[in-house]
Amino acid sequence: MCPPAHFRVSYSINPWMNPDKPVDLALAQAQWEDLRDRYRALGHTVEELAPHPEFPDMVFAANGATVVDGRVLGARFAFAERHGEAAVHARWYRDHGFADVRTPQNVNEGEGDFAVTASWLLAGRGFRSSPLSHAEAQEYFARPVLGLDLVDPRYYHLDTALCVLDAGSGGPGGGAAEVMYYPGAFSAGSRAVLARLFPDALIAGAGDAAAFGLNAVSDGLHVLLPQAAVGLFAPLRERGYEPIGMDLTELLKGGGSVKCVTAELRLG
């Protein structure tokens, strides 16, 4: 995670960003700290990446790389405003003991558009990440990558429209991964793919999606998600999860919430 010390909305590269709406930096910091401290209270280790004054969006640490089995595929950002973040993230991984850090050839925005299960990667395309990044990730991680087309600009990254609740166990048949997603964010063909892959998925409604309820993090039991996504809490409990509502409304002004600020370090 990267503290929002320099977070601001001074440009607009997604529909949620409005430079005319001021950011309460103290509130953003408090909300971020609440999430960080909640992770630690649940027994997770949180590493912190030092913020850089030139990159206000670095708080959205999930975009900086994708980590699978200790291997790191770095990011190549679509917009010039974020280009410089990639090197900062890659340097952090190298400095913290990750020996295999790949600089990508094609545009991808890390876990913004790569969702990891035990058997494959789900990969978003349509607004930010290049379709060419899917083959690159498949070759690097040696896992099948399944492309999904995003069609609603409000859900410009896969992690705004889909959350892996349980990565599954892998093995023949793809294991038993469980997801929740908002169908309206995807093309008709991608909706059909998701329905085939995950027939028992938790389907989110438009209101919970608009509250960024799919921009969530699950450890297989606890699901941390925006507290405004009230329609998801009961269905999650019915499936045996423990939803934990978080308030990251200041960071939503930049187009991100719980998952966007959380890069998961999958060490294998």
Backbone torsions as a table, in degrees:
resi	resn	phi	psi	omega
1	MET	NA	151.0	-179.4
2	CYS	-123.6	120.3	-179.4
3	PRO	-58.9	147.2	-177.6
4	PRO	-85.5	41.0	-174.9
5	ALA	-60.4	-29.8	-178.5
6	HIS	-116.8	16.9	-177.9
7	PHE	-65.2	133.6	175.0
8	ARG	-161.7	164.2	175.6
9	VAL	-115.9	91.2	-176.8
10	SER	-108.6	-1.8	176.2
11	TYR	-149.6	173.7	-178.7
12	SER	-131.5	113.6	178.0
13	ILE	-124.0	9.4	169.7
14	ASN	-153.5	163.0	-173.7
15	PRO	-64.7	-13.6	-178.4
16	TRP	-85.7	-17.2	-173.7
17	MET	-89.2	126.0	178.2
18	ASN	-135.1	103.9	-177.9
19	PRO	-59.2	-15.8	179.2
20	ASP	-80.6	-10.2	178.6
21	LYS	-99.8	111.7	-176.4
22	PRO	-67.6	148.7	176.7
23	VAL	-97.2	132.6	172.8
24	ASP	-86.7	97.1	-172.4
25	LEU	-64.4	-38.1	179.0
26	ALA	-63.5	-40.0	178.2
27	LEU	-68.4	-41.5	177.5
28	ALA	-58.5	-43.2	179.2
29	GLN	-63.3	-43.2	-179.4
30	ALA	-64.9	-40.9	179.1
31	GLN	-65.8	-41.9	178.1
32	TRP	-62.5	-44.1	179.9
33	GLU	-63.8	-35.8	178.3
34	ASP	-62.1	-42.0	177.5
35	LEU	-66.6	-47.4	178.6
36	ARG	-56.1	-46.1	-178.1
37	ASP	-68.2	-31.5	177.8
38	ARG	-66.9	-42.5	175.5
39	TYR	-55.7	-47.5	-177.3
40	ARG	-65.2	-37.6	178.4
41	ALA	-64.9	-27.5	178.2
42	LEU	-84.4	-0.2	175.8
43	GLY	98.5	7.0	-179.6
44	HIS	-89.7	150.9	173.9
45	THR	-89.9	131.5	177.9
46	VAL	-117.4	118.3	173.1
47	GLU	-94.7	146.2	-178.3
48	GLU	-115.5	133.6	175.5
49	LEU	-97.2	128.2	-178.9
50	ALA	-65.1	130.9	179.0
51	PRO	-69.6	155.6	-179.7
52	HIS	-118.2	129.7	-174.1
53	PRO	-62.9	-20.9	-178.6
54	GLU	-84.9	-10.0	-172.5
55	PHE	-126.3	87.9	-176.1
56	PRO	-65.6	-20.8	-178.7
57	ASP	-91.2	6.3	-179.5
58	MET	-64.3	-18.7	175.4
59	VAL	-57.3	-26.7	179.6
60	PHE	-84.6	70.4	-169.5
61	ALA	-65.4	-22.8	-179.5
62	ALA	-61.9	-23.8	-176.4
63	ASN	-77.9	-10.8	-170.5
64	GLY	-81.3	-17.1	-177.8
65	ALA	-177.1	169.6	169.1
66	THR	-126.3	129.0	-176.7
67	VAL	-116.1	122.7	177.5
68	VAL	-135.8	124.2	179.9
69	ASP	53.9	36.6	177.5
70	GLY	78.7	-0.9	177.5
71	ARG	-96.5	141.0	-171.7
72	VAL	-118.6	116.6	169.8
73	LEU	-97.4	112.9	-177.7
74	GLY	-69.6	178.6	-179.1
75	ALA	-102.5	155.0	167.3
76	ARG	-134.1	105.6	-168.7
77	PHE	-76.6	148.5	-177.1
78	ALA	-74.4	-36.0	-174.1
79	PHE	-104.5	142.2	-177.5
80	ALA	-57.7	-32.9	-178.1
81	GLU	-59.2	-23.4	-176.4
82	ARG	-113.1	-0.2	-175.0
83	HIS	-52.3	-43.8	-173.7
84	GLY	-68.4	-17.0	179.6
85	GLU	-63.6	-33.7	-172.0
86	ALA	-56.3	-45.4	-177.9
87	ALA	-67.3	-35.1	179.2
88	VAL	-65.1	-44.2	177.6
89	HIS	-63.1	-48.1	-177.7
90	ALA	-59.9	-39.9	178.9
91	ARG	-63.3	-39.1	179.2
92	TRP	-61.6	-45.5	-179.0
93	TYR	-62.6	-44.1	179.6
94	ARG	-64.2	-40.5	-178.9
95	ASP	-70.3	-16.4	-177.5
96	HIS	-111.2	29.1	167.1
97	GLY	90.8	6.6	177.0
98	PHE	-86.5	109.7	-172.1
99	ALA	-80.3	-25.7	-175.4
100	ASP	-112.8	92.9	-179.6
101	VAL	-120.2	115.1	-174.6
102	ARG	-99.6	129.3	171.2
103	THR	-83.5	120.4	-173.3
104	PRO	-75.8	154.5	175.4
105	GLN	-89.2	-25.9	-173.7
106	ASN	-117.9	156.5	-178.1
107	VAL	-65.9	122.3	168.3
108	ASN	-147.2	149.7	-179.0
109	GLU	-116.8	51.2	171.5
110	GLY	58.2	-139.2	-178.2
111	GLU	-73.6	-1.3	168.7
112	GLY	-58.6	-41.1	-176.8
113	ASP	-119.1	0.5	174.0
114	PHE	-115.6	120.4	174.7
115	ALA	-112.4	128.9	-169.1
116	VAL	-103.8	128.7	167.7
117	THR	-115.7	177.3	-177.9
118	ALA	-67.3	-22.3	-173.9
119	SER	-112.1	-24.7	-175.7
120	TRP	-155.7	175.2	171.3
121	LEU	-112.6	133.4	168.5
122	LEU	-91.3	135.0	-171.2
123	ALA	-132.0	122.1	179.0
124	GLY	-83.6	152.1	175.7
125	ARG	-154.1	159.3	176.9
126	GLY	129.1	-30.3	-179.3
127	PHE	-126.9	-42.1	-176.4
128	ARG	-117.7	-67.6	-171.5
129	SER	-75.5	141.2	178.2
130	SER	-75.0	141.4	173.0
131	PRO	-56.5	-27.5	179.7
132	LEU	-65.8	-22.9	179.6
133	SER	-69.4	-19.9	-177.9
134	HIS	-68.5	-47.2	177.8
135	ALA	-64.7	-36.9	178.5
136	GLU	-62.4	-44.0	178.9
137	ALA	-67.1	-39.7	179.5
138	GLN	-62.1	-42.6	-179.7
139	GLU	-66.8	-40.0	-175.9
140	TYR	-73.6	-46.0	-176.6
141	PHE	-88.5	-11.9	-177.8
142	ALA	56.9	42.1	174.2
143	ARG	-132.7	144.3	176.1
144	PRO	-59.6	139.7	177.2
145	VAL	-116.4	125.7	-177.1
146	LEU	-109.6	115.9	-176.5
147	GLY	-80.0	139.0	178.9
148	LEU	-129.8	130.7	-177.0
149	ASP	-91.4	122.7	175.8
150	LEU	-92.7	134.2	-173.5
151	VAL	-124.2	-8.6	179.7
152	ASP	-107.5	116.8	-175.1
153	PRO	-61.0	-19.5	175.8
154	ARG	-66.2	-26.4	-179.3
155	TYR	-113.2	70.0	-169.1
156	TYR	-80.2	-17.3	174.8
157	HIS	-121.5	151.3	178.1
158	LEU	-58.7	-35.5	-175.6
159	ASP	-74.5	-1.3	171.6
160	THR	-91.9	-9.8	-173.0
161	ALA	-126.6	-8.2	-176.6
162	LEU	-151.7	140.4	177.4
163	CYS	-133.3	132.1	172.9
164	VAL	-81.9	114.9	179.8
165	LEU	-83.3	-40.4	179.4
166	ASP	-141.5	120.2	-175.2
167	ALA	-69.7	-14.3	-178.3
168	GLY	81.5	-175.6	-174.6
169	SER	-110.2	-1.3	-178.3
170	GLY	76.3	-163.7	178.3
171	GLY	87.3	-176.8	-178.1
172	PRO	-55.6	137.5	178.1
173	GLY	84.7	-2.5	175.0
174	GLY	88.4	8.0	178.5
175	GLY	70.6	-157.8	-175.4
176	ALA	-125.1	49.0	178.5
177	ALA	-61.9	146.2	179.1
178	GLU	-127.9	136.4	-178.1
179	VAL	-133.4	164.9	164.7
180	MET	-126.6	145.5	-177.8
181	TYR	-156.9	166.0	178.4
182	TYR	-109.2	109.8	-175.3
183	PRO	-58.8	-33.3	-176.1
184	GLY	-63.3	-14.5	179.5
185	ALA	-81.7	-12.2	-169.6
186	PHE	-114.3	156.6	173.3
187	SER	-66.6	163.9	-179.3
188	ALA	-59.5	-42.3	179.9
189	GLY	-64.8	-40.4	179.9
190	SER	-69.9	-34.6	174.4
191	ARG	-60.9	-40.2	179.5
192	ALA	-66.1	-39.2	177.3
193	VAL	-62.2	-47.1	-180.0
194	LEU	-61.9	-40.4	179.3
195	ALA	-64.1	-35.3	179.1
196	ARG	-73.1	-42.3	-178.7
197	LEU	-71.7	-38.8	-172.3
198	PHE	-130.4	70.1	-175.8
199	PRO	-63.7	-20.2	-178.8
200	ASP	-107.7	20.6	-178.5
201	ALA	-61.2	153.2	171.8
202	LEU	-81.6	120.1	-177.2
203	ILE	-96.8	122.2	-179.7
204	ALA	-89.7	146.5	175.4
205	GLY	-86.0	172.9	-175.9
206	ALA	-61.4	-39.3	-177.6
207	GLY	-65.9	-43.4	179.2
208	ASP	-69.9	-33.8	175.8
209	ALA	-65.1	-43.4	-179.5
210	ALA	-65.8	-24.7	174.6
211	ALA	-82.6	6.9	-178.9
212	PHE	65.5	30.7	-178.2
213	GLY	-64.6	-22.3	177.7
214	LEU	-84.5	-11.3	177.4
215	ASN	-84.3	69.3	-169.2
216	ALA	-126.1	165.5	176.8
217	VAL	-127.0	129.3	178.0
218	SER	-119.4	137.1	172.9
219	ASP	-102.0	14.7	-178.6
220	GLY	97.3	-14.3	175.1
221	LEU	-132.5	-59.3	179.8
222	HIS	-85.8	135.9	176.0
223	VAL	-120.6	110.7	178.4
224	LEU	-92.6	123.3	-174.1
225	LEU	-149.7	163.2	179.0
226	PRO	-57.6	134.5	-175.5
227	GLN	-67.1	-19.6	-179.5
228	ALA	-75.7	-12.1	180.0
229	ALA	-84.3	63.0	-168.9
230	VAL	-65.6	-26.5	-177.8
231	GLY	-72.6	-10.5	-178.3
232	LEU	-93.4	-15.5	-172.3
233	PHE	-67.4	-49.7	-179.0
234	ALA	-64.3	-46.2	177.7
235	PRO	-60.2	-35.5	177.3
236	LEU	-65.9	-43.2	178.7
237	ARG	-63.1	-39.1	179.6
238	GLU	-61.3	-26.5	180.0
239	ARG	-92.2	3.2	176.2
240	GLY	94.7	7.4	178.0
241	TYR	-92.5	161.3	176.4
242	GLU	-113.2	95.7	179.4
243	PRO	-71.5	140.2	179.2
244	ILE	-127.1	113.0	-178.1
245	GLY	-78.3	132.6	178.9
246	MET	-122.7	149.1	177.6
247	ASP	-107.9	105.0	176.1
248	LEU	-124.0	39.9	-173.6
249	THR	-63.2	-31.1	178.4
250	GLU	-68.2	-38.5	179.7
251	LEU	-72.6	-24.5	176.1
252	LEU	-63.2	-21.9	175.9
253	LYS	-62.9	-20.6	175.2
254	GLY	-97.5	1.9	178.8
255	GLY	88.1	28.6	-179.9
256	GLY	-147.2	159.7	177.2
257	SER	-142.6	-138.4	-168.9
258	VAL	-55.9	-53.8	-176.8
259	LYS	-67.9	-39.6	-177.6
260	CYS	-57.8	-31.8	-177.1
261	VAL	-92.8	6.7	-173.7
262	THR	-126.3	109.4	173.2
263	ALA	-93.8	122.5	-176.3
264	GLU	-90.3	127.6	-177.2
265	LEU	-97.1	90.5	-178.7
266	ARG	-86.0	105.1	-172.3
267	LEU	-90.2	-4.7	178.8
268	GLY	105.5	NA	NA
